[in-house]
């Protein structure tokens, strides 16, 4: 019996559901091809990055609590010349760590679900290397760092992300739309919510509003939940409220000690999120791509009350344009949106149907199938001069078109090395 081929999946716990996407791909490989692959998930920042980059994941929640500064940094860095300058400036600092990663983690296929590793890892691998696959985890407003001309395939979650990839210089044959990979337990057919609510201890005689702030309990979760409860009481609405604080212990204690005028259930980090989403009537959440995708799979309409500027702006746009939710920033506007929807059940039903229409429950399995096809190729050798010539010609046509359709900034988004 031949040894299983090695798949290396690179991620980091810096928001955007990167770890969850990596775990979903690992799970899908096991389901689709049991015993065929030896999969390694590597948190690059934690296991290999030099200081202070090694602390980036721990610092991410605090960094995003300053949205204006974060959004400014995202916009400043988001362009071809700027992306290339960033990766070139970082290379002397990270090359020892990245070369050690490549040396210690040989693989038959390499998958990156994080944009910051792509350029440096490809550079360290050299020309004769295993196939390299990128899985983009932002829905629409994707950073230029996601798109590197030497990737073998770039898998994106939406058509808008695919157009962004082409505008950034990738060839059409390098880009495929598959959806965002999430764990299989979030991809089950819609079930009767009554038994799920009984198992959770929720009331079955009223709508249930589920409020979450991601795994870290980010954003004004407490204020939003309080505003929803108060607004419901003042308008005589009958509903229950479930609030998930995630790993934010301080938030959980604050929620548990507060008074609630409606039936209320408070949770920390939860393994029952698939059941909660299927049991709930409406989701109130920040605009994280993973949570949005999980809600789509569950057929659960959503109210988005906050977002991280830059990469999550497009998530808001996607939710609104597809008719699966509304953008209602701040506690008071979110409360108004919740009460408005609960009083219009027909609109809520249409949004639930739209969720099921645009969901991609097979995304992780599709990514696994692509990895399997790349694994059969083996080590690749490239004529870089020929690739640059063909990519340059193709991009010249696309860049001209892109400037008129997308904006002047696209002129910068040519392939970077």
Secondary structure per residue as TSV (DSSP state, phi and psi in degrees):
chain	resnum	aa	ss	phi	psi
A	1	X	-	360.0	131.0
A	2	X	-	-73.4	151.4
A	3	X	-	-68.0	145.5
A	4	X	-	-64.2	143.7
A	5	X	E	-72.3	153.4
A	6	X	E	-100.1	128.8
A	7	X	E	-115.9	125.3
A	8	X	E	-108.9	121.3
A	9	X	E	-113.6	120.9
A	10	X	E	-101.7	131.1
A	11	X	E	-149.0	177.4
A	12	X	-	-154.5	148.8
A	13	X	S	-83.2	60.5
A	14	X	S	-118.3	57.1
A	15	X	S	70.5	-175.0
A	16	X	T	67.3	8.2
A	17	X	T	67.8	27.4
A	18	X	H	-62.5	-47.0
A	19	X	H	-63.2	-43.9
A	20	X	H	-62.7	-38.7
A	21	X	H	-64.1	-42.5
A	22	X	H	-61.5	-44.0
A	23	X	H	-67.3	-35.1
A	24	X	H	-66.2	-38.7
A	25	X	H	-67.0	-43.2
A	26	X	H	-57.9	-46.3
A	27	X	H	-60.9	-44.3
A	28	X	H	-65.3	-36.9
A	29	X	H	-62.2	-41.4
A	30	X	H	-66.3	-37.1
A	31	X	H	-71.5	-41.8
A	32	X	H	-82.6	-34.3
A	33	X	S	-135.7	64.9
A	34	X	T	-58.9	128.1
A	35	X	T	80.1	-5.2
A	36	X	T	-83.2	-26.2
A	37	X	E	-130.1	144.9
A	38	X	E	-103.8	106.6
A	39	X	E	-101.6	131.4
A	40	X	E	-118.7	126.3
A	41	X	E	-101.3	123.7
A	42	X	E	-122.7	119.7
A	43	X	E	-80.5	98.5
A	44	X	H	-63.0	-45.0
A	45	X	H	-61.8	-45.4
A	46	X	H	-71.0	-40.3
A	47	X	H	-92.7	-22.9
A	48	X	T	-132.8	-26.7
A	49	X	-	-67.5	142.1
A	50	X	-	-73.2	161.4
A	51	X	T	-68.8	146.9
A	52	X	T	-87.3	1.6
A	53	X	G	-60.3	-29.1
A	54	X	G	-62.0	-20.9
A	55	X	G	-96.2	5.6
A	56	X	H	-62.9	-42.6
A	57	X	H	-61.2	-43.0
A	58	X	H	-67.2	-29.5
A	59	X	H	-86.7	-12.3
A	60	X	H	-57.8	-47.7
A	61	X	H	-57.3	-41.0
A	62	X	H	-68.0	-39.5
A	63	X	H	-60.7	-40.7
A	64	X	T	-79.2	-5.1
A	65	X	T	-77.4	-1.4
A	66	X	-	-119.1	74.9
A	67	X	H	-62.1	-35.9
A	68	X	H	-65.4	-43.4
A	69	X	H	-67.4	-41.3
A	70	X	H	-62.7	-47.2
A	71	X	H	-62.2	-39.3
A	72	X	H	-63.1	-45.2
A	73	X	H	-62.8	-37.3
A	74	X	H	-63.6	-46.8
A	75	X	H	-66.9	-40.6
A	76	X	H	-62.7	-37.0
A	77	X	H	-88.4	-6.3
A	78	X	-	-94.5	84.7
A	79	X	S	-176.1	161.9
A	80	X	H	-59.8	-56.0
A	81	X	H	-62.7	-38.2
A	82	X	H	-70.3	-41.2
A	83	X	H	-62.1	-42.8
A	84	X	H	-64.8	-41.0
A	85	X	H	-63.3	-40.7
A	86	X	H	-63.0	-47.3
A	87	X	H	-67.7	-36.0
A	88	X	H	-67.2	-41.3
A	89	X	H	-67.6	-33.8
A	90	X	H	-78.6	-23.9
A	91	X	H	-56.2	-48.6
A	92	X	H	-59.5	-29.8
A	93	X	H	-77.9	-35.3
A	94	X	H	-105.3	-8.4
A	95	X	H	-61.8	-38.1
A	96	X	H	-62.9	-44.3
A	97	X	H	-66.5	-42.9
A	98	X	H	-68.3	-40.2
A	99	X	H	-64.2	-35.6
A	100	X	H	-66.3	-40.6
A	101	X	H	-57.3	-48.5
A	102	X	H	-63.6	-38.6
A	103	X	H	-71.0	-41.5
A	104	X	H	-83.4	-18.3
A	105	X	S	-124.4	61.6
A	106	X	-	-62.7	144.5
A	107	X	-	-149.6	157.0
A	108	X	S	-88.3	-24.9
A	109	X	E	-143.9	137.3
A	110	X	E	-114.9	131.9
A	111	X	E	-123.3	128.7
A	112	X	E	-114.4	126.4
A	113	X	-	-110.1	24.6
A	114	X	S	-142.7	135.9
A	115	X	G	-74.0	-22.5
A	116	X	G	-77.2	-11.9
A	117	X	G	-97.3	-16.4
A	118	X	H	-62.5	-55.6
A	119	X	H	-62.9	-45.6
A	120	X	H	-68.9	-39.3
A	121	X	H	-68.1	-43.3
A	122	X	H	-61.1	-41.0
A	123	X	H	-62.3	-42.5
A	124	X	H	-68.2	-30.4
A	125	X	H	-71.2	-31.1
A	126	X	-	81.7	-170.1
A	127	X	S	-77.3	-41.7
A	128	X	S	-91.1	97.4
A	129	X	B	-145.4	169.7
A	130	X	-	-71.1	158.2
A	131	X	E	-57.8	142.4
A	132	X	E	-121.2	126.1
A	133	X	E	-121.8	133.5
A	134	X	E	-108.4	132.8
A	135	X	E	-117.2	106.6
A	136	X	-	-77.1	131.7
A	137	X	-	-110.8	5.7
A	138	X	-	-101.5	146.8
A	139	X	S	-81.4	-41.7
A	140	X	S	-138.9	-55.9
A	141	X	S	-84.7	77.2
A	142	X	-	-90.8	140.8
A	143	X	-	-74.5	149.4
A	144	X	G	-59.3	-25.9
A	145	X	G	-64.3	-18.3
A	146	X	G	-67.7	-23.6
A	147	X	-	-113.1	105.7
A	148	X	-	-118.9	132.4
A	149	X	T	-65.7	-16.2
A	150	X	T	-97.2	4.1
A	151	X	-	-69.6	149.6
A	152	X	S	-80.3	-38.5
A	153	X	E	-146.7	146.1
A	154	X	E	-123.2	112.6
A	155	X	E	-96.2	127.3
A	156	X	E	-121.9	158.1
A	157	X	S	-85.8	-21.9
A	158	X	S	-141.2	164.4
A	159	X	H	-63.8	-35.1
A	160	X	H	-62.9	-40.2
A	161	X	H	-66.8	-33.7
A	162	X	H	-65.3	-43.4
A	163	X	H	-63.5	-36.6
A	164	X	H	-63.3	-41.7
A	165	X	H	-61.0	-43.1
A	166	X	H	-65.9	-40.2
A	167	X	H	-64.7	-27.9
A	168	X	T	-85.9	3.7
A	169	X	T	107.0	-2.2
A	170	X	-	-74.8	150.6
A	171	X	-	-80.2	154.1
A	172	X	G	-56.5	-34.4
A	173	X	G	-73.7	-9.1
A	174	X	G	-90.8	-10.0
A	175	X	E	-118.9	133.5
A	176	X	E	-137.6	140.4
A	177	X	E	-94.1	119.8
A	178	X	-	-127.8	-10.6
A	179	X	-	93.5	-179.7
A	180	X	-	-102.3	122.6
A	181	X	-	-69.4	126.9
A	182	X	-	-129.2	163.7
A	183	X	-	-59.0	148.9
A	184	X	G	-61.0	-30.9
A	185	X	G	-68.1	-16.1
A	186	X	G	-90.2	1.7
A	187	X	S	-116.0	20.8
A	188	X	S	-82.5	154.5
A	189	X	-	-58.2	153.8
A	190	X	-	-60.7	131.7
A	191	X	-	-112.4	166.0
A	192	X	-	-65.1	121.9
A	193	X	H	-71.1	-21.1
A	194	X	H	-60.2	-51.3
A	195	X	H	-62.5	-34.0
A	196	X	H	-65.5	-41.4
A	197	X	H	-66.2	-38.8
A	198	X	H	-61.2	-41.9
A	199	X	H	-65.6	-33.1
A	200	X	H	-84.7	-11.6
A	201	X	T	81.7	15.9
A	202	X	-	-84.9	152.9
A	203	X	-	-68.0	146.6
A	204	X	S	-107.2	2.5
A	205	X	S	-102.6	13.8
A	206	X	S	-156.1	159.4
A	207	X	E	-62.8	150.9
A	208	X	E	-120.5	126.8
A	209	X	E	-102.6	124.1
A	210	X	E	-104.8	121.2
A	211	X	E	-112.4	124.0
A	212	X	E	-137.2	155.7
A	213	X	-	-127.3	33.4
A	214	X	T	78.0	178.5
A	215	X	T	-61.9	-24.9
A	216	X	T	-99.4	3.4
A	217	X	T	60.5	48.0
A	218	X	-	-86.8	155.5
A	219	X	S	86.7	-179.8
A	220	X	S	-79.7	62.4
A	221	X	H	-63.6	-47.9
A	222	X	H	-61.7	-50.7
A	223	X	H	-62.4	-37.5
A	224	X	H	-67.7	-45.0
A	225	X	H	-62.4	-41.9
A	226	X	H	-63.7	-41.2
A	227	X	H	-64.9	-40.1
A	228	X	H	-63.6	-45.4
A	229	X	H	-63.6	-43.8
A	230	X	H	-65.8	-42.4
A	231	X	H	-65.1	-40.1
A	232	X	H	-62.4	-42.0
A	233	X	H	-64.9	-43.4
A	234	X	H	-66.7	-26.8
A	235	X	T	-103.7	6.9
A	236	X	T	71.2	20.6
A	237	X	-	-75.7	145.8
A	238	X	-	-112.0	113.3
A	239	X	E	-161.7	167.6
A	240	X	E	-113.8	162.9
A	241	X	E	-132.4	126.4
A	242	X	E	-119.1	127.9
A	243	X	E	-123.5	126.3
A	244	X	E	-108.6	115.4
A	245	X	-	-87.5	-8.7
A	246	X	T	64.3	-142.1
A	247	X	T	-81.8	1.7
A	248	X	-	-82.1	91.0
A	249	X	H	-66.1	-36.4
A	250	X	H	-62.7	-42.9
A	251	X	H	-63.0	-41.8
A	252	X	H	-62.6	-44.7
A	253	X	H	-61.7	-39.4
A	254	X	H	-65.7	-41.3
A	255	X	H	-65.5	-42.3
A	256	X	H	-69.1	-27.5
A	257	X	H	-90.4	-7.1
A	258	X	S	-81.6	158.0
A	259	X	-	-89.1	141.4
A	260	X	-	-129.1	126.3
A	261	X	S	-83.4	-0.7
A	262	X	S	-128.1	159.5
A	263	X	-	-54.5	126.4
A	264	X	E	-133.5	141.4
A	265	X	E	-133.4	124.6
A	266	X	E	-113.7	135.9
A	267	X	E	-133.1	156.1
A	268	X	S	-92.3	-139.6
A	269	X	S	-70.3	128.4
A	270	X	-	-119.5	133.5
A	271	X	S	-88.2	-7.0
A	272	X	-	-100.0	23.0
A	273	X	H	-59.1	-38.3
A	274	X	H	-59.2	-42.9
A	275	X	H	-67.2	-39.5
A	276	X	H	-63.4	-42.3
A	277	X	H	-65.9	-37.5
A	278	X	H	-73.1	-26.6
A	279	X	H	-85.7	-21.5
A	280	X	-	-80.3	161.5
A	281	X	S	-95.8	-33.5
A	282	X	E	-152.3	140.9
A	283	X	E	-109.2	134.3
A	284	X	E	-117.4	119.6
A	285	X	E	-156.2	163.9
A	286	X	E	-73.7	164.6
A	287	X	-	-88.4	47.8
A	288	X	-	-73.2	140.0
A	289	X	H	-64.2	-35.9
A	290	X	H	-67.2	-48.0
A	291	X	H	-62.1	-41.4
A	292	X	H	-59.4	-45.6
A	293	X	H	-66.4	-39.4
A	294	X	H	-63.5	-40.8
A	295	X	H	-65.4	-38.5
A	296	X	H	-60.2	-44.9
A	297	X	H	-63.1	-31.5
A	298	X	H	-85.3	-3.9
A	299	X	T	66.8	35.8
A	300	X	-	-110.9	108.8
A	301	X	-	-60.7	156.2
A	302	X	E	-139.0	150.9
A	303	X	E	-111.8	120.2
A	304	X	E	-94.9	120.8
A	305	X	E	-107.7	-10.8
A	306	X	E	-161.6	163.7
A	307	X	-	-155.2	157.9
A	308	X	-	-83.9	120.6
A	309	X	T	-58.2	146.0
A	310	X	T	100.4	-99.8
A	311	X	T	-67.4	-25.2
A	312	X	T	-96.5	-3.4
A	313	X	H	-59.5	-43.0
A	314	X	H	-67.5	-27.9
A	315	X	H	-64.0	-40.8
A	316	X	H	-61.8	-47.5
A	317	X	H	-58.5	-43.3
A	318	X	H	-63.1	-46.6
A	319	X	H	-61.2	-44.2
A	320	X	H	-70.0	-46.6
A	321	X	H	-65.1	-33.8
A	322	X	T	-83.4	-5.3
A	323	X	T	73.6	25.0
A	324	X	S	-102.0	-2.0
A	325	X	E	-177.7	-176.5
A	326	X	E	-131.8	156.9
A	327	X	E	-101.6	116.2
A	328	X	-	-137.8	76.6
A	329	X	-	-67.4	138.8
A	330	X	S	91.9	152.4
A	331	X	H	-58.6	-44.1
A	332	X	H	-69.6	-43.4
A	333	X	H	-67.6	-36.1
A	334	X	H	-63.4	-42.2
A	335	X	H	-62.2	-41.7
A	336	X	H	-61.0	-42.8
A	337	X	H	-64.8	-41.7
A	338	X	H	-61.4	-50.4
A	339	X	H	-64.5	-36.2
A	340	X	H	-62.1	-43.2
A	341	X	H	-72.0	-38.1
A	342	X	H	-64.9	-24.0
A	343	X	T	-91.0	-1.5
A	344	X	-	-127.4	72.6
A	345	X	H	-61.2	-28.5
A	346	X	H	-66.3	-40.7
A	347	X	H	-64.3	-39.1
A	348	X	H	-64.0	-40.3
A	349	X	H	-65.8	-38.8
A	350	X	H	-65.2	-38.5
A	351	X	H	-66.8	-38.5
A	352	X	H	-62.8	-40.7
A	353	X	H	-65.0	-38.7
A	354	X	H	-64.4	-36.9
A	355	X	H	-57.3	-48.2
A	356	X	H	-66.7	-29.4
A	357	X	H	-69.1	-40.2
A	358	X	H	-97.0	-3.2
A	359	X	-	-64.7	154.6
A	360	X	-	-128.1	69.1
A	361	X	T	-66.3	-17.3
A	362	X	T	-96.2	9.1
A	363	X	H	-57.4	-47.1
A	364	X	H	-62.7	-40.4
A	365	X	H	-65.9	-36.4
A	366	X	H	-65.9	-40.6
A	367	X	H	-62.4	-42.5
A	368	X	H	-59.9	-40.0
A	369	X	H	-65.0	-37.6
A	370	X	H	-66.0	-42.9
A	371	X	H	-60.2	-42.4
A	372	X	H	-61.0	-40.7
A	373	X	H	-67.4	-38.0
A	374	X	H	-69.9	-32.8
A	375	X	H	-63.5	-25.1
A	376	X	T	-78.8	-10.8
A	377	X	T	-78.8	-40.7
A	378	X	-	84.0	-168.1
A	379	X	S	-61.4	136.1
A	380	X	B	-107.4	144.6
A	381	X	-	-120.8	133.9
A	382	X	-	-123.7	141.0
A	383	X	-	-87.2	95.4
A	384	X	H	-64.3	-34.4
A	385	X	H	-62.7	-43.4
A	386	X	H	-65.5	-40.3
A	387	X	H	-63.4	-42.5
A	388	X	H	-65.1	-39.4
A	389	X	H	-62.9	-47.7
A	390	X	H	-67.8	-40.7
A	391	X	H	-65.6	-38.8
A	392	X	H	-64.3	-43.0
A	393	X	H	-64.3	-46.4
A	394	X	H	-62.2	-40.3
A	395	X	H	-69.9	-33.6
A	396	X	H	-57.2	-42.5
A	397	X	H	-66.7	-44.3
A	398	X	H	-68.5	-38.0
A	399	X	H	-65.0	-38.8
A	400	X	H	-62.2	-45.4
A	401	X	H	-65.6	-41.5
A	402	X	H	-64.5	-33.2
A	403	X	H	-63.3	-34.9
A	404	X	H	-78.9	-29.4
A	405	X	H	-93.7	-32.0
A	406	X	T	-114.1	-35.3
A	407	X	-	138.8	164.8
A	408	X	G	-63.5	-27.3
A	409	X	G	-64.8	-21.7
A	410	X	G	-63.4	-25.8
A	411	X	G	-58.3	-24.8
A	412	X	G	-80.8	-18.8
A	413	X	-	-88.2	56.9
A	414	X	S	-92.8	165.5
A	415	X	-	-59.3	139.1
A	416	X	-	-113.0	152.2
A	417	X	-	-101.9	360.0
